[in-house]
Amino acid sequence: MVEVPEGQEWIIDMISNILVEVLSSIAEQERLTIRKRQREGIDAAKKKGKHLGRPITEMPAGFGEMYREWKAGRITARWAMKQLGLKSSTFYRLVRKYEKG
């Protein structure tokens, strides 16, 4: 701890506040630089025609038959998911896609 003459404690507070402001400004600038580089990378990937985001899930073979069995109540959704090798979110997303046509 630094010894400060009595009544001069405000100097330490002022220096601390300045230091916080400087470090905050540096961090903000670094964040902006990172976002700019990220945007440049995404734009470059799009120009090359790369697919960004979640991989596209194809309709598995036999989905239509499993869907009809499930809708008729002969099998459970969980059993259909297991047979098709799908997670529940993927299964229900494909159900919505299948129902739209």
C-alpha positions as CSV (number, residue, x, y, z in Angstrom):
1,M,0.0,0.0,0.0
2,V,1.3,3.5,-0.8
3,E,1.5,6.0,2.1
4,V,-0.2,9.2,1.2
5,P,-0.2,12.4,3.3
6,E,-3.3,12.9,5.3
7,G,-6.0,14.7,3.2
8,Q,-4.4,13.6,-0.1
9,E,-6.3,10.2,-0.5
10,W,-8.2,11.7,-3.4
11,I,-5.0,11.4,-5.5
12,I,-5.0,7.6,-5.2
13,D,-8.7,7.5,-6.1
14,M,-8.1,9.7,-9.1
15,I,-5.2,7.6,-10.3
16,S,-7.2,4.4,-9.8
17,N,-10.1,5.9,-11.8
18,I,-7.8,6.9,-14.6
19,L,-6.2,3.5,-14.7
20,V,-9.6,1.8,-14.9
21,E,-10.7,4.1,-17.7
22,V,-7.5,3.4,-19.7
23,L,-7.8,-0.4,-19.3
24,S,-11.5,-0.2,-20.1
25,S,-10.7,1.7,-23.4
26,I,-8.0,-0.9,-24.3
27,A,-10.4,-3.8,-23.7
28,E,-13.2,-2.1,-25.8
29,Q,-10.8,-1.5,-28.7
30,E,-9.6,-5.1,-28.6
31,R,-13.3,-6.3,-28.6
32,L,-14.0,-4.2,-31.7
33,T,-10.9,-5.5,-33.4
34,I,-11.9,-9.1,-32.8
35,R,-15.4,-8.5,-34.1
36,K,-14.0,-6.8,-37.2
37,R,-11.7,-9.7,-37.9
38,Q,-14.5,-12.2,-37.3
39,R,-16.8,-10.4,-39.7
40,E,-14.0,-10.3,-42.3
41,G,-13.6,-14.1,-41.9
42,I,-17.3,-14.8,-42.3
43,D,-17.5,-12.6,-45.4
44,A,-14.5,-14.4,-46.9
45,A,-16.0,-17.8,-46.2
46,K,-19.3,-16.7,-47.8
47,K,-17.5,-15.5,-50.9
48,K,-15.9,-19.0,-51.2
49,G,-19.4,-20.5,-51.0
50,K,-18.8,-22.3,-47.7
51,H,-21.8,-23.3,-45.6
52,L,-22.0,-21.5,-42.3
53,G,-24.0,-22.6,-39.3
54,R,-25.6,-25.9,-38.4
55,P,-25.1,-28.8,-40.8
56,I,-28.1,-29.5,-43.0
57,T,-29.8,-32.7,-41.9
58,E,-31.1,-34.9,-44.7
59,M,-34.4,-36.8,-44.4
60,P,-33.3,-40.3,-43.4
61,A,-34.3,-43.3,-45.4
62,G,-37.6,-44.7,-44.1
63,F,-38.7,-41.5,-42.4
64,G,-42.0,-41.4,-44.2
65,E,-42.9,-44.9,-43.0
66,M,-41.8,-44.2,-39.4
67,Y,-43.8,-40.9,-39.5
68,R,-47.0,-42.7,-40.6
69,E,-46.6,-45.4,-38.0
70,W,-46.0,-42.8,-35.3
71,K,-49.0,-40.6,-36.3
72,A,-51.2,-43.8,-36.4
73,G,-50.1,-44.5,-32.8
74,R,-48.5,-47.8,-33.6
75,I,-45.0,-46.7,-32.4
76,T,-43.8,-44.0,-30.0
77,A,-41.8,-41.0,-31.1
78,R,-38.9,-42.2,-29.0
79,W,-38.8,-45.6,-30.7
80,A,-38.9,-43.9,-34.1
81,M,-36.0,-41.6,-33.1
82,K,-34.0,-44.6,-32.0
83,Q,-34.6,-46.5,-35.2
84,L,-33.7,-43.5,-37.3
85,G,-30.8,-42.5,-35.2
86,L,-32.1,-39.0,-34.5
87,K,-32.2,-36.7,-31.5
88,S,-35.6,-35.4,-30.5
89,S,-35.0,-31.9,-31.7
90,T,-33.9,-33.2,-35.1
91,F,-36.8,-35.6,-35.3
92,Y,-39.4,-32.9,-34.5
93,R,-37.8,-30.5,-36.9
94,L,-37.9,-33.1,-39.7
95,V,-41.6,-33.8,-38.7
96,R,-42.4,-30.1,-39.3
97,K,-40.6,-30.1,-42.6
98,Y,-42.3,-33.4,-43.7
99,E,-45.7,-32.0,-42.7
100,K,-45.2,-28.9,-44.8
101,G,-44.7,-31.0,-47.8
